[in-house]
Amino acid sequence: MRTIFCIIFSLFYGASSKTINVATNGKVTLQSHVEGEIENIVWMHDGDKMVDWDNKAVNIREYFKFKGRIKLDVKTGDVTFIRLTKDDSGLYEAVVIIQGRIISIKHRVKVTDPVTEAKVTCLSNATLHCEAEGDSLDYSWFGPGLQTAEMRGQTGPQISKENQDSVYTCVVNNPVSHSSVTYHASGCFASDPVTEAKVICLSNATLHCEAEGDSLDYSWSGPGLQTAEMRGQTGPQISKENQDSVYTCVVNNTVSHSSVTYHVRDCFASDAGDHQLILRVVSAVIGVIGVICIGAAGLVYYCYKINSRGQKHTGNENKRETTEKIIPNQKEETVVLLPGRHQASFWNSVDGEPTGGDQDKINRITVSQATPTEATYTCDGFSVPEAATTLRSNIHMSRYNKAFLLRQKRNKEDQEKATST
């Protein structure tokens, strides 16, 4: 048992792992700490192969996400990779074979965002507050009145006007970087700084300067102003004759200043803008009037069409009424037509005789022994309606039946005359 243990130990030697902190987008070199000529080596990240090499092979093989950003030293076994991201954090392990011995090396890597620039602000209760961005941040303060063990955390000391000449320092650390900033206590009690100054031209062509802050002092400089300058928010009154001139307004207070230049021609550029505005308004009004006119014309036309349709409809009703009046109200009659084709004439006058001309003839129709309907001309019997509002199709049928009845009557009379003769 002891012999087997010695053989295994000689084949596999493990080196203790340690954590290496690296900044995001930085680079790191992992060392193998081996001696001797390397026969074979493979580096892995969380069990996944990232690079390997064999002394019998020509090329170094790179794998997966590490392609193009990894470099292996085949003599030392060290590996370097760049452009690290937080996904690259984890356990790295190398397996090296030297003269038949297997050596394992482990490293743990943690990728951390570095500390951004620290900033100190004075809160409303005159307490200092420190801020920065990054991972695993640690804040500490240095300055008068603080304990030797330092003051820790984002919230710093509370100061007073009596020690406003003091200077305090905030230091922000994390495993990969640090940032520090100093703050003068007097800034906690100073006036608000001057905001960006602006110049406007009033309706009477007088310049006016504006800014925000405490204890503001305004001064003007430019053509025609006195050497001692012009002071106050209200500046010079200008004219078109000097519209190529430039004036400057400077705003100061005890902690900062702001200045702005103004070209005089900008004061009169609004005139052209006013004319353009007037033209746009007039164009808009004309457009609205045009739309109203077009709408009114459309409405008149629509009313005209409606009226025309009504008149036409009334005319049709009158015409229909006139046509229907051609056939007077009659008692019910039954006309029996034999099956076959019959040709008959009809005319506008119900009581008159057919002229016999081709213009009076209707198309040949086939009479069958079917139930009469208003939609067809085929029937074995037909009742002449009594009402004057008979459908047009029935009117035609009525005329046809009446004409055929008269024709039958005339033929019968002719036959009787021939028989008597």
BALONU-493649 format. One record per residue (C-alpha): residue in one letter; residue number from 1; x, y, z. Coordinates in steps of 0.2 Angstrom, whole numbers, plus 5000, padded with zeros to 4 digits. Layout:
{'A',NUM,{X,Y,Z}} ...
END
This chain:
{'M',1,{5000,5000,5000}} {'R',2,{5014,5012,5004}} {'T',3,{5023,5008,4987}} {'I',4,{5007,5013,4977}} {'F',5,{5005,5029,4987}} {'C',6,{5023,5034,4983}} {'I',7,{5020,5031,4964}} {'I',8,{5004,5041,4963}} {'F',9,{5013,5056,4972}} {'S',10,{5027,5055,4960}} {'L',11,{5016,5056,4945}} {'F',12,{5004,5070,4952}} {'Y',13,{5010,5085,4961}} {'G',14,{4997,5099,4966}} {'A',15,{5002,5117,4969}} {'S',16,{4990,5127,4980}} {'S',17,{4978,5140,4972}} {'K',18,{4977,5158,4976}} {'T',19,{4965,5172,4971}} {'I',20,{4971,5186,4958}} {'N',21,{4961,5202,4957}} {'V',22,{4960,5210,4939}} {'A',23,{4952,5225,4933}} {'T',24,{4938,5224,4920}} {'N',25,{4946,5226,4902}} {'G',26,{4963,5223,4910}} {'K',27,{4975,5208,4907}} {'V',28,{4983,5195,4918}} {'T',29,{4997,5182,4917}} {'L',30,{4995,5166,4926}} {'Q',31,{5012,5157,4930}} {'S',32,{5015,5139,4931}} {'H',33,{5031,5139,4942}} {'V',34,{5037,5123,4934}} {'E',35,{5055,5119,4929}} {'G',36,{5061,5107,4915}} {'E',37,{5057,5104,4897}} {'I',38,{5038,5104,4895}} {'E',39,{5031,5089,4885}} {'N',40,{5013,5093,4886}} {'I',41,{5002,5107,4894}} {'V',42,{4984,5112,4895}} {'W',43,{4976,5126,4903}} {'M',44,{4957,5126,4908}} {'H',45,{4944,5138,4914}} {'D',46,{4931,5131,4926}} {'G',47,{4935,5114,4918}} {'D',48,{4933,5120,4900}} {'K',49,{4949,5119,4889}} {'M',50,{4956,5136,4884}} {'V',51,{4973,5132,4877}} {'D',52,{4984,5117,4875}} {'W',53,{5001,5112,4867}} {'D',54,{5011,5096,4864}} {'N',55,{5029,5096,4859}} {'K',56,{5025,5084,4845}} {'A',57,{5013,5097,4838}} {'V',58,{5017,5112,4828}} {'N',59,{5004,5124,4833}} {'I',60,{4996,5130,4850}} {'R',61,{4977,5127,4850}} {'E',62,{4966,5140,4857}} {'Y',63,{4948,5136,4862}} {'F',64,{4931,5145,4863}} {'K',65,{4930,5163,4870}} {'F',66,{4948,5164,4873}} {'K',67,{4953,5163,4854}} {'G',68,{4963,5179,4849}} {'R',69,{4966,5185,4866}} {'I',70,{4977,5172,4874}} {'K',71,{4996,5169,4873}} {'L',72,{5005,5153,4880}} {'D',73,{5023,5152,4883}} {'V',74,{5028,5134,4879}} {'K',75,{5045,5136,4888}} {'T',76,{5038,5142,4905}} {'G',77,{5020,5136,4904}} {'D',78,{5014,5154,4909}} {'V',79,{4998,5160,4900}} {'T',80,{4993,5178,4897}} {'F',81,{4976,5184,4892}} {'I',82,{4969,5201,4889}} {'R',83,{4952,5211,4888}} {'L',84,{4945,5203,4903}} {'T',85,{4927,5203,4907}} {'K',86,{4918,5198,4923}} {'D',87,{4913,5181,4914}} {'D',88,{4932,5177,4914}} {'S',89,{4931,5176,4933}} {'G',90,{4933,5158,4940}} {'L',91,{4945,5144,4943}} {'Y',92,{4960,5142,4931}} {'E',93,{4970,5125,4931}} {'A',94,{4985,5120,4921}} {'V',95,{4991,5102,4919}} {'V',96,{5009,5100,4914}} {'I',97,{5019,5085,4910}} {'I',98,{5038,5086,4912}} {'Q',99,{5049,5070,4910}} {'G',100,{5034,5059,4914}} {'R',101,{5028,5069,4929}} {'I',102,{5011,5077,4930}} {'I',103,{5010,5094,4938}} {'S',104,{4994,5103,4942}} {'I',105,{4994,5122,4945}} {'K',106,{4978,5131,4951}} {'H',107,{4974,5150,4951}} {'R',108,{4957,5159,4955}} {'V',109,{4954,5175,4946}} {'K',110,{4941,5188,4950}} {'V',111,{4938,5202,4938}} {'T',112,{4932,5218,4946}} {'D',113,{4926,5235,4940}} {'P',114,{4939,5249,4945}} {'V',115,{4934,5264,4955}} {'T',116,{4928,5279,4946}} {'E',117,{4933,5297,4951}} {'A',118,{4927,5301,4968}} {'K',119,{4917,5316,4972}} {'V',120,{4913,5325,4988}} {'T',121,{4897,5335,4991}} {'C',122,{4891,5345,5006}} {'L',123,{4874,5341,5012}} {'S',124,{4861,5353,5019}} {'N',125,{4867,5349,5037}} {'A',126,{4885,5353,5033}} {'T',127,{4890,5335,5032}} {'L',128,{4902,5329,5019}} {'H',129,{4897,5314,5008}} {'C',130,{4908,5304,4996}} {'E',131,{4903,5295,4981}} {'A',132,{4911,5284,4967}} {'E',133,{4906,5269,4956}} {'G',134,{4914,5252,4956}} {'D',135,{4914,5235,4964}} {'S',136,{4917,5231,4983}} {'L',137,{4920,5249,4987}} {'D',138,{4928,5254,5004}} {'Y',139,{4927,5273,5009}} {'S',140,{4939,5281,5022}} {'W',141,{4941,5299,5028}} {'F',142,{4956,5310,5033}} {'G',143,{4957,5327,5040}} {'P',144,{4957,5338,5056}} {'G',145,{4948,5331,5071}} {'L',146,{4946,5313,5064}} {'Q',147,{4952,5299,5075}} {'T',148,{4968,5290,5071}} {'A',149,{4959,5275,5066}} {'E',150,{4951,5286,5052}} {'M',151,{4932,5288,5049}} {'R',152,{4925,5275,5037}} {'G',153,{4910,5275,5025}} {'Q',154,{4902,5287,5013}} {'T',155,{4896,5299,5026}} {'G',156,{4910,5310,5032}} {'P',157,{4912,5323,5046}} {'Q',158,{4900,5337,5050}} {'I',159,{4909,5353,5049}} {'S',160,{4905,5371,5055}} {'K',161,{4910,5388,5050}} {'E',162,{4923,5389,5063}} {'N',163,{4934,5376,5054}} {'Q',164,{4929,5380,5036}} {'D',165,{4948,5383,5033}} {'S',166,{4951,5364,5035}} {'V',167,{4954,5352,5021}} {'Y',168,{4947,5334,5021}} {'T',169,{4951,5319,5010}} {'C',170,{4940,5305,5005}} {'V',171,{4949,5289,4998}} {'V',172,{4939,5275,4989}} {'N',173,{4947,5258,4987}} {'N',174,{4943,5241,4980}} {'P',175,{4954,5226,4976}} {'V',176,{4960,5233,4959}} {'S',177,{4961,5252,4960}} {'H',178,{4958,5267,4971}} {'S',179,{4953,5286,4970}} {'S',180,{4955,5300,4982}} {'V',181,{4948,5318,4982}} {'T',182,{4951,5333,4994}} {'Y',183,{4937,5345,4999}} {'H',184,{4939,5363,5006}} {'A',185,{4927,5365,5021}} {'S',186,{4924,5383,5015}} {'G',187,{4915,5376,5000}} {'C',188,{4901,5371,5011}} {'F',189,{4897,5389,5016}} {'A',190,{4901,5397,5000}} {'S',191,{4888,5406,4988}} {'D',192,{4880,5396,4974}} {'P',193,{4891,5396,4958}} {'V',194,{4886,5407,4943}} {'T',195,{4876,5397,4930}} {'E',196,{4878,5400,4911}} {'A',197,{4875,5418,4907}} {'K',198,{4863,5422,4893}} {'V',199,{4859,5438,4883}} {'I',200,{4843,5443,4876}} {'C',201,{4837,5458,4865}} {'L',202,{4822,5468,4872}} {'S',203,{4809,5476,4861}} {'N',204,{4818,5493,4862}} {'A',205,{4834,5485,4855}} {'T',206,{4842,5485,4873}} {'L',207,{4853,5470,4878}} {'H',208,{4849,5461,4894}} {'C',209,{4860,5449,4903}} {'E',210,{4853,5435,4914}} {'A',211,{4861,5421,4925}} {'E',212,{4858,5412,4942}} {'G',213,{4868,5411,4958}} {'D',214,{4871,5421,4974}} {'S',215,{4878,5439,4975}} {'L',216,{4879,5441,4956}} {'D',217,{4889,5456,4948}} {'Y',218,{4886,5460,4930}} {'S',219,{4898,5470,4918}} {'W',220,{4897,5474,4900}} {'S',221,{4911,5477,4887}} {'G',222,{4910,5482,4869}} {'P',223,{4911,5496,4856}} {'G',224,{4905,5513,4863}} {'L',225,{4906,5508,4881}} {'Q',226,{4916,5518,4894}} {'T',227,{4933,5512,4899}} {'A',228,{4926,5508,4916}} {'E',229,{4913,5497,4907}} {'M',230,{4895,5497,4909}} {'R',231,{4888,5488,4925}} {'G',232,{4871,5479,4929}} {'Q',233,{4860,5467,4920}} {'T',234,{4854,5480,4907}} {'G',235,{4866,5483,4894}} {'P',236,{4868,5495,4879}} {'Q',237,{4854,5500,4867}} {'I',238,{4860,5496,4850}} {'S',239,{4854,5501,4832}} {'K',240,{4855,5493,4815}} {'E',241,{4870,5505,4810}} {'N',242,{4881,5495,4822}} {'Q',243,{4874,5478,4820}} {'D',244,{4891,5471,4815}} {'S',245,{4897,5474,4833}} {'V',246,{4899,5461,4847}} {'Y',247,{4896,5464,4865}} {'T',248,{4901,5454,4880}} {'C',249,{4892,5451,4897}} {'V',250,{4902,5445,4912}} {'V',251,{4894,5438,4928}} {'N',252,{4904,5436,4943}} {'N',253,{4902,5431,4961}} {'T',254,{4914,5425,4975}} {'V',255,{4916,5407,4969}} {'S',256,{4914,5407,4950}} {'H',257,{4910,5418,4934}} {'S',258,{4902,5416,4917}} {'S',259,{4903,5426,4901}} {'V',260,{4894,5427,4885}} {'T',261,{4896,5436,4869}} {'Y',262,{4881,5443,4858}} {'H',263,{4881,5448,4840}} {'V',264,{4871,5464,4837}} {'R',265,{4864,5457,4821}} {'D',266,{4854,5444,4830}} {'C',267,{4844,5458,4838}} {'F',268,{4837,5463,4821}} {'A',269,{4836,5445,4814}} {'S',270,{4819,5444,4822}} {'D',271,{4811,5457,4810}} {'A',272,{4814,5445,4796}} {'G',273,{4807,5432,4806}} {'D',274,{4791,5442,4810}} {'H',275,{4788,5445,4791}} {'Q',276,{4790,5426,4788}} {'L',277,{4778,5423,4803}} {'I',278,{4765,5435,4795}} {'L',279,{4767,5427,4778}} {'R',280,{4765,5410,4786}} {'V',281,{4749,5416,4796}} {'V',282,{4742,5423,4780}} {'S',283,{4745,5408,4770}} {'A',284,{4737,5397,4783}} {'V',285,{4722,5409,4783}} {'I',286,{4720,5408,4764}} {'G',287,{4722,5389,4765}} {'V',288,{4708,5388,4778}} {'I',289,{4697,5399,4768}} {'G',290,{4700,5388,4753}} {'V',291,{4695,5373,4762}} {'I',292,{4679,5381,4768}} {'C',293,{4675,5386,4750}} {'I',294,{4678,5369,4743}} {'G',295,{4668,5361,4757}} {'A',296,{4653,5374,4754}} {'A',297,{4654,5370,4735}} {'G',298,{4654,5352,4739}} {'L',299,{4639,5354,4750}} {'V',300,{4629,5364,4737}} {'Y',301,{4633,5351,4724}} {'Y',302,{4627,5337,4736}} {'C',303,{4611,5346,4739}} {'Y',304,{4609,5349,4720}} {'K',305,{4611,5331,4717}} {'I',306,{4599,5326,4731}} {'N',307,{4586,5338,4724}} {'S',308,{4589,5332,4706}} {'R',309,{4587,5314,4712}} {'G',310,{4571,5319,4721}} {'Q',311,{4564,5327,4705}} {'K',312,{4569,5313,4694}} {'H',313,{4561,5300,4706}} {'T',314,{4545,5311,4706}} {'G',315,{4545,5311,4688}} {'N',316,{4547,5292,4687}} {'E',317,{4532,5290,4699}} {'N',318,{4521,5301,4689}} {'K',319,{4526,5292,4673}} {'R',320,{4523,5276,4681}} {'E',321,{4506,5282,4688}} {'T',322,{4502,5288,4670}} {'T',323,{4507,5271,4663}} {'E',324,{4497,5262,4675}} {'K',325,{4482,5273,4672}} {'I',326,{4482,5267,4654}} {'I',327,{4474,5251,4662}} {'P',328,{4459,5255,4671}} {'N',329,{4452,5246,4686}} {'Q',330,{4443,5230,4681}} {'K',331,{4434,5216,4689}} {'E',332,{4443,5200,4690}} {'E',333,{4445,5191,4673}} {'T',334,{4452,5173,4669}} {'V',335,{4460,5170,4653}} {'V',336,{4464,5152,4648}} {'L',337,{4478,5150,4636}} {'L',338,{4482,5134,4627}} {'P',339,{4499,5127,4629}} {'G',340,{4510,5132,4614}} {'R',341,{4518,5148,4606}} {'H',342,{4506,5163,4604}} {'Q',343,{4509,5179,4596}} {'A',344,{4499,5194,4600}} {'S',345,{4499,5213,4599}} {'F',346,{4495,5225,4612}} {'W',347,{4492,5244,4613}} {'N',348,{4491,5258,4625}} {'S',349,{4473,5259,4625}} {'V',350,{4464,5245,4634}} {'D',351,{4448,5247,4624}} {'G',352,{4455,5250,4607}} {'E',353,{4459,5238,4594}} {'P',354,{4477,5233,4589}} {'T',355,{4483,5242,4574}} {'G',356,{4491,5226,4567}} {'G',357,{4508,5234,4564}} {'D',358,{4524,5226,4569}} {'Q',359,{4527,5239,4582}} {'D',360,{4512,5232,4592}} {'K',361,{4518,5215,4593}} {'I',362,{4527,5207,4608}} {'N',363,{4540,5193,4608}} {'R',364,{4533,5176,4606}} {'I',365,{4531,5167,4623}} {'T',366,{4528,5149,4628}} {'V',367,{4512,5146,4638}} {'S',368,{4514,5131,4650}} {'Q',369,{4502,5124,4663}} {'A',370,{4512,5131,4678}} {'T',371,{4507,5141,4693}} {'P',372,{4506,5159,4689}} {'T',373,{4519,5170,4697}} {'E',374,{4524,5189,4696}} {'A',375,{4541,5185,4690}} {'T',376,{4537,5175,4674}} {'Y',377,{4525,5176,4659}} {'T',378,{4521,5158,4659}} {'C',379,{4504,5153,4667}} {'D',380,{4488,5144,4663}} {'G',381,{4477,5157,4671}} {'F',382,{4480,5175,4676}} {'S',383,{4470,5187,4687}} {'V',384,{4470,5205,4681}} {'P',385,{4473,5215,4697}} {'E',386,{4460,5228,4702}} {'A',387,{4473,5240,4710}} {'A',388,{4481,5254,4700}} {'T',389,{4498,5250,4708}} {'T',390,{4501,5234,4699}} {'L',391,{4519,5229,4696}} {'R',392,{4526,5233,4679}} {'S',393,{4528,5215,4674}} {'N',394,{4510,5212,4678}} {'I',395,{4505,5227,4668}} {'H',396,{4513,5219,4653}} {'M',397,{4505,5203,4656}} {'S',398,{4488,5211,4658}} {'R',399,{4490,5220,4642}} {'Y',400,{4495,5204,4633}} {'N',401,{4481,5194,4641}} {'K',402,{4468,5208,4636}} {'A',403,{4475,5209,4618}} {'F',404,{4475,5191,4616}} {'L',405,{4457,5190,4623}} {'L',406,{4451,5203,4610}} {'R',407,{4460,5194,4596}} {'Q',408,{4451,5178,4601}} {'K',409,{4435,5187,4602}} {'R',410,{4438,5195,4584}} {'N',411,{4443,5178,4577}} {'K',412,{4427,5170,4585}} {'E',413,{4416,5184,4577}} {'D',414,{4424,5181,4560}} {'Q',415,{4421,5162,4561}} {'E',416,{4403,5165,4566}} {'K',417,{4401,5177,4551}} {'A',418,{4409,5164,4539}} {'T',419,{4397,5151,4546}} {'S',420,{4382,5161,4544}} {'T',421,{4387,5165,4526}} 
END
